[in-house]
Amino acid sequence: MKTLSWVVIGLILVFGAGCASSSSPAASTTGPPANVAGSWNGGFYGAASNSVSMQLQQQGTAVTGTISVGGRSDLDGAIKGTVRGNMLDYSIANGGSGTMQVSGNTISGTISGNAFRAQKQ
């Protein structure tokens, strides 16, 4: 009877581990860095409706450029960051920072707690 119990426990652990590993991650921080160089235009969605535009340059995984947030001059200015897979960790001149996710020609994230999305032009 003890052997049967151990077999059942083992099967539960194997099936549980299989289910846990079957979910796909929301973002990848591994692999080659996404290409974020270029012009990006979009805006906030949700409660805020300001426009967002970025001009980004990329050297390997290092990113520099400028960001402009319509109606929020406190968020305008220099932006710099590092690309990890399809994630861009960034900081802006006013001291704000965060992470953006790149998916093809779309980049999304939050700036000052407001969600935004932009398209590569």
Secondary structure, 3 states (H helix, E strand, C coil): CHHHHHHHHHHHHHHHHHHHHCCCCCCCCCCCCCCCCEEEEEEECCCCCCEEEEEEEEECCEEEEEEEECCCHHHCEEEEEEEECCEEEEEECCCCEEEEEEECCEEEEEECCEEEEEEEC
